Amino acid sequence: MDLNYFYTFKEVVKWGSYTKTGEELGYAQSSVTTQIKKLEEHYGIKIFERVGGKMRLTQSGEELYYYVEKIVSLLDEAEERISQESNLRGTLRIGTVESLAAYFITPYIKELKGKHPELKILLESGLCPNLKEGILEGKYDIAILLDRFSEHPDLTTIPIRQEKLVMIAPPGHRLHSLKQMNVRELESETLILTEKGCSYRVLLEQLLKENDVQAKSIISFSSLEAIKQCVADDLGLAILPEIAVQKDIESGKVVQIPFDHEKSPLYTQIIYLEKKWLTPPLTQLIGALTS
């Protein structure tokens, strides 16, 4: 069914004449007649009847006109919303890591929601390997990672910025006064780590392995807030993104100790499928994140 037939049908009702409708739409009268006949054949009804030399809708025609008005109205609304790229409907599925969800992405989500109040935004946190897999499986429209630069033949990767990781300790810790720290100092410490697979845990574990260092003990949590509180309570040391601990350091709840990880930088980065069609809200979000 050609949706243009609906627009022609509405114009015929408006003008009460095939000839006048053709003039208004730039069609030949025969084209208008053909379109109405195709509608009649499709629905198996008679749409118009002539009464006193004038065209009038049949009862079936009136019923069809009721629905055609709704359809055309929705089509016009969709065109207006999409062309203006404002207040779009639909669902945007975003995957990201906990630290970025809590300390980075929310202002951008708020800005996007302000432009599109009726847009449904699903924000889900997870580990970087799972988020990448989610993109490849179509679970997410976009993922925002904090990881080493991601390269995959089926993914587009856009780096936003390099993220600084910091190692934190309780106030007064013996390592706080050092200008440089040998990684072997960690042999006598308890490390409070994020869950396995987390990019900054992986980085620290690789660093320890490369230097043949084994920490005295390890405590693992999935919650950033729990990790920071454990450090503040003098249960051990932790390595976290600076954006997640900056306020805690400034308030004196924890202190920063020397830690060099620049040989293996981590980036906040956007990934999505290489062949993905970018909707206006998705394009706007990417533009805001990278501006």
VOMARNU-319955 format. One line per 4 residues: their letters; for each residue x, y, z of C-alpha. Coordinates in Angstrom, 1 decimal, m for minus. Layout:
BEGIN
A> X,Y,Z; ...
//
This chain:
BEGIN
MDLN> 0.0,0.0,0.0; 1.4,3.4,m1.1; 0.9,5.8,1.7; 0.6,8.6,m0.8
YFYT> m2.8,7.3,m1.6; m4.0,8.4,1.9; m2.9,11.9,1.3; m4.7,11.9,m2.1
FKEV> m7.8,10.5,m0.4; m7.8,13.3,2.1; m7.5,15.9,m0.6; m10.4,14.4,m2.6
VKWG> m12.5,14.7,0.6; m11.4,18.2,1.1; m12.1,19.4,m2.5; m14.9,17.1,m3.4
SYTK> m13.5,16.7,m6.9; m10.9,14.5,m8.7; m10.1,17.4,m11.0; m9.5,20.0,m8.3
TGEE> m7.5,17.5,m6.3; m5.3,16.8,m9.3; m4.7,20.5,m9.8; m3.7,21.0,m6.2
LGYA> m1.4,18.0,m6.1; 0.0,18.4,m9.6; m1.5,15.0,m10.7; m3.5,14.2,m13.8
QSSV> m7.2,13.5,m13.0; m6.7,10.0,m14.2; m3.9,9.5,m11.6; m6.2,10.6,m8.8
TTQI> m8.9,8.3,m10.0; m6.5,5.4,m10.2; m5.3,6.0,m6.6; m8.8,6.0,m5.2
KKLE> m9.7,2.8,m7.1; m6.6,1.1,m5.7; m7.8,2.0,m2.2; m11.2,0.7,m3.0
EHYG> m9.7,m2.6,m4.3; m7.4,m2.9,m1.3; m10.2,m2.5,1.3; m13.0,m4.1,m0.8
IKIF> m15.3,m1.1,m0.4; m16.9,1.8,m2.3; m15.4,5.0,m1.0; m17.4,7.7,m2.8
ERVG> m20.8,8.0,m4.2; m22.4,10.8,m6.3; m25.5,12.5,m4.9; m27.0,15.4,m6.8
GKMR> m23.9,15.8,m8.9; m21.6,16.0,m5.9; m19.2,13.5,m4.4; m19.9,12.1,m1.0
LTQS> m18.3,9.6,1.2; m20.1,6.3,1.7; m20.5,4.9,5.2; m17.5,2.7,4.6
GEEL> m15.6,5.7,3.1; m16.4,7.6,6.3; m15.0,4.8,8.4; m11.8,4.6,6.3
YYYV> m11.4,8.4,6.4; m11.5,8.3,10.3; m8.4,6.0,10.3; m6.7,7.7,7.4
EKIV> m6.8,11.0,9.3; m5.1,9.3,12.3; m2.5,7.7,10.1; m1.6,10.8,8.2
SLLD> m1.5,12.8,11.4; 1.0,10.4,12.9; 3.1,10.4,9.7; 3.2,14.2,9.7
EAEE> 4.1,14.2,13.4; 6.9,11.7,12.8; 8.3,13.7,9.9; 8.2,16.9,12.0
RISQ> 9.9,15.4,15.0; 12.6,13.7,13.0; 13.3,16.6,10.7; 13.5,19.0,13.7
ESNL> 15.6,16.5,15.7; 13.7,17.6,18.9; 11.8,15.7,21.5; 12.2,12.4,19.7
RGTL> 10.6,9.2,21.0; 12.1,5.8,21.1; 14.7,4.0,23.2; 18.4,4.7,23.5
RIGT> 20.4,1.8,25.2; 23.7,2.8,26.7; 26.2,0.6,28.4; 29.0,2.0,30.6
VESL> 31.3,1.3,33.6; 30.2,2.2,37.1; 32.8,5.0,37.5; 31.7,6.8,34.4
AAYF> 28.0,6.2,35.1; 28.4,7.8,38.6; 31.0,10.6,37.9; 31.0,11.4,34.2
ITPY> 28.1,10.6,31.9; 25.1,11.9,33.9; 25.3,15.6,32.8; 25.2,14.5,29.2
IKEL> 22.3,12.2,29.7; 20.4,15.1,31.4; 21.2,17.4,28.5; 19.9,14.8,26.0
KGKH> 16.8,14.2,28.1; 16.1,17.9,28.1; 16.1,18.0,24.3; 14.0,14.8,24.0
PELK> 11.7,14.5,27.1; 9.9,11.5,25.6; 13.0,9.6,24.7; 13.5,6.5,26.9
ILLE> 17.1,6.1,28.0; 18.3,2.8,29.4; 21.7,3.2,31.1; 23.3,m0.1,32.3
SGLC> 26.7,m0.5,34.0; 29.0,m3.4,33.5; 32.6,m4.6,32.9; 34.3,m3.5,29.7
PNLK> 34.6,m7.0,28.2; 30.8,m7.5,28.7; 30.0,m4.1,27.3; 32.0,m4.8,24.1
EGIL> 30.2,m8.1,23.8; 26.9,m6.3,24.4; 27.6,m3.9,21.5; 28.5,m6.8,19.1
EGKY> 25.3,m8.7,20.1; 23.1,m5.6,19.7; 22.3,m5.3,23.3; 23.4,m1.6,23.5
DIAI> 23.3,1.2,20.9; 26.5,2.7,22.3; 29.0,1.9,25.1; 31.2,4.3,27.0
LLDR> 34.3,2.5,28.3; 37.2,3.2,30.5; 39.8,0.9,29.1; 42.9,0.6,27.0
FSEH> 42.1,1.8,23.4; 39.6,m0.7,21.9; 40.3,m2.0,18.4; 37.9,m4.4,16.7
PDLT> 37.1,m4.7,13.0; 33.4,m4.5,13.6; 33.5,m1.5,16.0; 34.0,2.2,15.7
TIPI> 36.0,3.6,18.6; 36.2,7.3,19.5; 38.6,8.2,22.3; 37.3,11.0,24.5
RQEK> 40.2,11.6,26.9; 43.0,9.7,28.7; 41.9,8.9,32.3; 44.2,9.2,35.2
LVMI> 44.3,6.4,37.7; 45.4,7.1,41.3; 46.3,4.9,44.2; 44.6,5.9,47.4
APPG> 45.4,5.1,51.0; 44.0,6.1,54.5; 45.2,9.4,55.9; 48.7,9.1,57.6
HRLH> 49.7,6.0,55.6; 53.4,5.4,55.4; 53.6,5.6,51.6; 51.9,9.0,51.4
SLKQ> 55.1,10.9,52.1; 57.0,9.2,49.2; 57.7,11.1,46.0; 58.2,7.9,44.1
MNVR> 57.1,4.4,45.0; 58.7,1.2,44.1; 56.0,m1.4,43.2; 57.6,m3.8,45.7
ELES> 56.3,m1.7,48.5; 52.9,m3.3,47.7; 54.2,m6.7,48.9; 53.4,m5.7,52.5
ETLI> 50.0,m4.2,51.7; 46.5,m5.3,51.4; 44.9,m4.3,48.1; 41.2,m3.6,47.8
LTEK> 40.3,m4.4,44.2; 37.3,m4.1,42.0; 35.7,m7.2,40.5; 37.7,m9.4,38.1
GCSY> 37.7,m8.2,34.5; 37.6,m4.5,35.5; 40.1,m2.6,33.4; 42.0,m0.9,36.2
RVLL> 42.2,m4.1,38.2; 43.6,m5.9,35.1; 46.2,m3.1,34.7; 47.3,m3.4,38.3
EQLL> 47.5,m7.2,38.2; 49.6,m7.1,35.1; 51.9,m4.6,36.7; 52.4,m6.8,39.8
KEND> 53.0,m9.8,37.6; 55.6,m8.1,35.5; 57.5,m7.1,38.6; 56.9,m10.5,40.3
VQAK> 55.1,m8.8,43.2; 52.4,m10.5,45.3; 50.4,m8.4,47.7; 50.0,m9.5,51.3
SIIS> 46.3,m10.0,50.8; 43.5,m9.0,48.5; 39.9,m7.8,49.3; 37.5,m7.6,46.4
FSSL> 34.3,m5.5,46.0; 32.1,m4.6,43.1; 31.1,m1.2,44.6; 33.3,1.9,44.2
EAIK> 31.8,3.4,47.3; 32.5,0.3,49.4; 36.1,0.3,48.2; 36.7,3.9,49.1
QCVA> 35.1,3.4,52.5; 37.4,0.4,53.2; 40.4,2.5,52.3; 39.3,5.3,54.6
DDLG> 38.8,2.7,57.3; 42.5,1.6,56.9; 41.7,m1.8,55.5; 44.1,m1.4,52.5
LAIL> 45.0,0.4,49.3; 43.1,0.8,46.1; 43.6,2.0,42.5; 40.7,3.9,41.0
PEIA> 40.0,6.5,38.4; 40.8,10.0,39.6; 37.3,11.2,38.7; 35.9,8.7,41.2
VQKD> 38.1,9.8,44.2; 38.9,13.4,43.6; 36.4,14.7,46.1; 37.4,12.2,48.7
IESG> 41.1,13.3,48.3; 40.1,16.9,48.6; 38.1,16.3,51.7; 40.9,14.3,53.3
KVVQ> 38.9,11.1,53.6; 41.7,9.4,51.7; 45.1,10.4,50.4; 46.9,9.8,47.1
IPFD> 50.1,7.9,47.0; 52.6,7.8,44.1; 51.7,5.3,41.3; 53.0,5.2,37.8
HEKS> 50.8,3.5,35.2; 51.5,5.8,32.2; 53.0,3.0,30.1; 49.5,1.4,29.9
PLYT> 47.1,4.4,29.6; 43.4,4.0,29.9; 40.9,6.0,27.9; 37.3,7.0,28.3
QIIY> 36.1,6.0,24.8; 32.9,5.5,22.8; 32.2,2.3,20.9; 29.4,1.3,18.6
LEKK> 28.9,m1.1,15.7; 30.8,0.0,12.5; 27.6,m0.3,10.4; 25.2,1.1,12.9
WLTP> 22.8,3.9,11.8; 23.2,6.8,14.1; 19.8,8.3,15.2; 19.7,12.0,15.9
PLTQ> 19.8,11.5,19.7; 22.7,9.2,19.4; 24.5,11.6,17.1; 23.8,14.4,19.6
LIGA> 25.1,12.4,22.5; 28.3,11.5,20.7; 28.8,15.1,19.7; 28.3,16.3,23.3
LTS> 30.7,13.7,24.7; 33.5,14.5,22.2; 33.1,18.3,22.0
//
